[in-house]
Amino acid sequence: MGTTISSAQARLLTFPARTHWEIPRIFSINGPLLSVLNRSNSVTTKDNCDHSLKTYAMNNTTATTSKTLYHDNWFESLAIAYITKLIQESAGIKNDIPGYKGLVMVSKEVFREFNTIQQRELLVKALEKAIPSSSLNMAKLTPQSKFTRELFAFITTIAFPWLVGPSEVRESEFQGRKEKNVVHIKKCRFLEEANCVGMCTNMCKMSTQEFFMKNFRTPVNMVPNFDDMSCEIIFGQDPPAQEDDPAFKQPCYKLCNVKQKHSASCIS
């Protein structure tokens, strides 16, 4: 009654195996886009010349010549639009450019129009608006511990690839014991798109450090690598004073077109 299929014919009926399974996206409903708990959906690299890095003879300052292309899904696009809106509201500026480019353009406007203190205050204010005040008040009552430091590192890697690019949790020694309290950003999306050392140090590094210390009572030290555009976020480590921080002695990229000050003065 049945039809016999030869082994040669059977091979034609095999189906391709699915090689990628997407992690379900989870997000908080306590506030609009409090967190975007999903991995970045797709990242590719486009080479603009033969090699990925080109070195300029200015204190070993390098600028990347390979461009990472991000394919933001609808939820990531929504998160980008929301944080852009919060920065615009905090700064009182308007920019209709959509997507991540719009976020960077708004950040550039803030960087041009406000001094360094005002830049940090505006970014901290925008971050505080993104989180319900009840959550911030509860966080202030939570003592710093190994659990909270590792939790912050874990959440950062899951929630913010759309903002900073792919990252991973790494281990470090904290007060004589091992903790997974370090986030290693492989190539910072914001720094790559802005291509400005001053925007990195003032609007990302210092704002983030101040935000965590003010709202979570947790010291954070962000250590950017301007050669390969990677960065380490170390939860629980006190950052150095600005005058002693190597990040503030770094001249800006030759390709910086924000303030066009290709020296450490781009930061001020």
N, C-alpha and C positions, 0 to 999 in steps of 0.2 A: 504493500500500500504506500509506504513512504518513498521518497526520492533520495537516492544515494548521491552524495556530493563527494567528489574526489578531494584529496588533500590539497591539490594545486588550486582547485576552485575555492576551497575553504579559506585559503590564504587571502583571497580577494575580498572576503567578507569581514576581515578584522577591522576594528575601529581604532582610530588614533587615541592614545592615552592622553588624558588631560594632565598637563604638566604643572599647572598653576591653580591653586585654590585660593580664592580671595578671603581674607579674614573678615568676618562680619564687622560692620561699623557700629560703634556704640557711642552715644553722645549724651551729655547731661541735659535734662529737661528743666533744671532749676533756673537757668538763665539762657538767653540767646547765645548760642555758640560758646558756652562756657568752655567746652573742650571738644576737639575733633579727634576722637580716639580711633584713628585709622592710619594704616601705613600709606605712604605716598604711592599712588597707583602706578605711575610709570615714569621712569627717568631714562633719558638717553643723552649721549654726548655727541656733539657735532664739532669736528675739528675744523678750525678756520685756517690752519696752516699745517705744516708737517708735524709739529710736536705740540704738546699741550702747554708747555711753559716757555715763556720768553723772558730772559733776564735783562734788566737795565742796570747800568752802572751807577746806581744811587743807593748806597748803603744796602746793597743786595735786595732792593725792592724788586718784586716780580709782579707781572700781570699775566693772568691766564689768557691764552688765546684759543682755548677750547670752550665751547659753550654748552652747558648742560641744559637740555630741553625738558621741561616738565609738562606732563599731560594731566592737568588738574581735572578731577571729576567734579560733578555738580556740587557735592558737599564741600569739597576743598575750595571751590570757587565762591561758595556762599560764605565760608569762613574768611577768605581773603577780602571779599567785599565788605564784610561786617567790621573787621579790624580797620580797614581803610576809612570807613564811615566814622568810626570812633575817633581816629586821629584827626580827621577833618573837623569834626565837631569840637574837639578839644583845642585845636589851633585856630578855628574860625576861617578856614580856607576851603576852597571848592575845586575839585578836579574830577572831570567826567571820564577819564581814561579807565577802561575796565581792566580787571584781572590783576595779576601780580605786578605788571608794569605800572598800573595805576597806583598800587600801594607804594612802590618805590618812588614814583613821581611826587606823590604827596609828601613822602618822607624827605625828598630833596627840597621841596618848598619850605618845609619846617626848618631844615638844616640851613637854608639860605637866609631865611627871614628872622630867625630867633637866635639869641646867644646860647652858649652851651648849657647854662643853668636852666633857661627856659625850655630848651629842647628836652632835657631829661624830665622836667616837671610835666610837660605835655604828654610825653610817652608813658610815664607812670600813671598819669590821670586816665589815659586811654585804656591801659591795662586794668586799672581798678574798675572802670565802667563795664568791662567784659565779664566780671565776676560778681555775683550777687553780694551785696553788703553783708548779709547774714553769714555767708560762707567765709568772707574775710574776717569778720568779727570772731567766728569760731576758730579760725586758723591762728589768730593772735593768741588764743588761750592754750594752743597746743605746744607743749615743750619740744625743743629740738632733741631729736634722738636718731639712732641708727635707722629706725624704721622710717621716720619722716624723710630723712636724707635720701634713702634708697627709693622711697615712694616717689619723691620729686623727680629723681633721675629716670625711673621707669615711666612715669607719666609723660615726661618730656619727649622721650624717644617715640612713644606711641601717638601722642596728641599733636605734635608740631612738625612733622616732615613737610607739610605744605608751606610752612613759614621759613624753616632753616635748611631743609633738605634731609636726606637720610642720616640717621645717627644710630649709635649703639651705646649700651651701658658698659662701662669699664670699671675695674676694681682699683682701689688705691688704699694706702695705709692711712688710717685716721686714728690719731691718739693711740698708736701702738697696736691697732688691730685692723684687719681687712674689712673694707666695706665696698659695696657696689654703688658708690655715690658720685661717679663721674659719667658725664655724657660726652661722647666723642662725636662731633659733627664732621662728617667726612669731607664735605665741601659746602660751605655756608651759602645757601641760596640768596640771602639778602646781600651779603658782601659781593658775591659774584655779579648780581644784577646791578647793584649800586656802584661797584668798582671804586669805592671811596673809603679810605681808612678812617677819616673823620666821622663819617656816618656810622661806621661799625663801632667805633669807640664811644661816641657820644649817645647815639640813638638806640644802640642795641646793648652793648656791654654795660655801660654805666646805668642805663635805665633799668635793665634787668636786675642788676646787683642791688640798686636802691629799692626796686619794687619788692624783691624777696625779703630784704632786711626790714623794710617798713611794715609789710603786711603779713609776713610769715615768721618774722624773728629768726630768719635763717641766713647766715652769711653765704654769699655765693661769689666765687671768683671765676670770671670768664677769661680764658686765655686764647686769644685768636692767633693763628699762624698765618701771617700775611703772604708767605711764600706759596703755600698750597691751598690757602683759603679754608683750611680746617679750623676747628675750634674745640676747646674743652671747657665744659661747664662743671665746676667742682663745687658740689653742695657741701656746706659746712666749713669751707676754707675762707678765712678773711682775705679780702682782696688787698693788694698793697696800696699805699697812698698814691694818689695820682702822679705826684712828682717822682715817685720811684717805680712806677709801672712801665715796663718796657713797651707796652702797647702805645703809650703816649710819646714815645721817642721815635716812632716809626714814620718815615716820610710817606706821603701819599703816592698812589700809583701814577705813572706817567700818563695813563689813559683816563685819569680822573677828569670828568668834565663838570663836576658840581661847583667847586670854588676855583678850580684851576690853579691851586697853590700846591705845587708838587714838592712839598717839604713838610716838616712836622707842623708848620703853621696852618695846614689845612684843618687840623683838629681844633684850632681855636677860632 
